[in-house]
């Protein structure tokens, strides 16, 4: 048996509606609800607000090593992409709350500043703000998304 390295990707975008699309380069394992739950838990949104798209040829193209058998690493990489998105959103939330990013606490989909407004700002409001043409912090573009690419070893039968 020979081993080849293949690359996989996870792309997560939160839309201005506060709903998210999780695009995966690999084939379905029938675990859409589980993967949506992982992303949702990291973002503090309901799992039903995360749409999972396997083998997303519109995002990753066709006929490349991305679109292949499922791997055990997908769950970990969904969580990594969601945390990257949340970190980006925290920078926007901090500007909305007029506080430094490290002064914010994230809990149940809200950022709060200790001693500040107890309601804070919800991640859905941050998504709307990010896409809405408002002034954004330096280095933040008008979208709320994140991607991770990872390698897996594919075992192929010897010829």
N, C-alpha and C positions, 0 to 999 in steps of 0.2 A: 504494500500500500504506500502511496505517495501522499505527502501533505503539501498543500498550497495555501498561501495566505490570501484571504479575500478581505475586502473592506466592506463595511456596513455603515449606514448612517441613520441618524434620528434627527428629524427637524420638527420643531415645535413652534407654532405661531399662535398667539392670542389675538383675536380680532377685537375691533372696537366694541363689539357686543359683549365682551367678556367671555365668549366661548373660544375654545381652542381646537386646533387641528394638529394631530400628531401623525406625521408622515414617516413611514419606515421604509427602508430599502429592502427589507427581507420579507419572505413569504409568511403568511398567517400561520399561527400555531393554534388558532381558535381561542386565543387569550385576550381578545380585544377589551373585554370588560376589566380584566386585571391590569392591562397596560394603561387604560384610561384612568383607572383608580390610582395607579402610581403617580401619574402626572398630576391628577386632580389633588391628591394629598399634598404634594409639594407646593401647589399653587393656591390651595385653600378654596377650591371651587368644587361644585358637585361633579361626580364622575360622568354624569349624563351630558355635561357641557364640554366633554372632550371627544371629538370624532377621531377614530383611528383609521388611517389609510395605509394598508400594507402594499408593498411593491409599487410604491407611488412613482410610476414612470413619468408623470408630469413634472415631478420635482427632481428625480434622480436620473431620468433617461432610461432607455431600454438597451439591451444587448451589452451590458457591462457586468463586471463582477459584483456589483451591488445586489442585483436581484437574484438571490440564490436561497438555499435552504435556511430555515430559521436557526438561530443560535441561542445559547444559554445566556449570552451577554446582553440581550436586548433590554431586559428589565432594568439592569444597572444603568444602562445608557439612556433610557427614558428618564430615569431619576436625575441623571447628570444634566441632561438638556433642560429639564424643568427647573432645576436649581439655577442654571445659568440664566434662564429667562427671568426667574424671580429676582436674581441679583441685579439685573438690568432694570427691572421694574422698581426695585428699591431706590435706585438713584433718582428715578422720576418721582416716586412717592416723597422722597426727601425734599425735592424742590417744591412739590405741592404743599408740603407741611412746613416749609421754610426751616428745615433742620438738617444737620449733617446726616448722611446715610447711616453712619455707625451709631447714631442716637435713636434709631428706629428699632422697634421690636415687631416682628411679624408673627401673627397668631390668627388662625382661622380665617385666612384670606384678607386680613387687615394689617396695616402698619400703624403703629401708634408711637407717639413720643411720650416718654415718661413725664407726667405732670401736664401734658397737653390735652387736647381734645380727646375724650375717652372713645369717641367713635373712630377717630383717625381717618384713614383713607383706604377704601377697598381696592383690591387688585383690579376689579372690573372698571373702576373709575380711573385708575392709572392707565389701563389699556385705552380707554376712550380719550383720555388726555394726550397720550402718546401719538395716537393717530389723528387727533383733532386739529392739528395745525397750531397748537400752542407753542410757546417758546419752551424748548427742551434744554436740559443741562448739556454742557459741552461734551461731545463724544457720543451723544445719544441721537440716533436717527429716528425718523417717524414711523417706527414699527416696533413691535414687541415680539421678538423671536429669538430662537437659539438653536444651534446645531451641534451635534457631536458625531465624530467619525471614529470608528474603532475597527480593529483587526481581529479576525478569527481564523483559526487553522481549519481548513477544510480537508477532510480525509477522502481521498479518491481511490477506488480500486485499482490495483496494478493491472496493466494491460498484458 
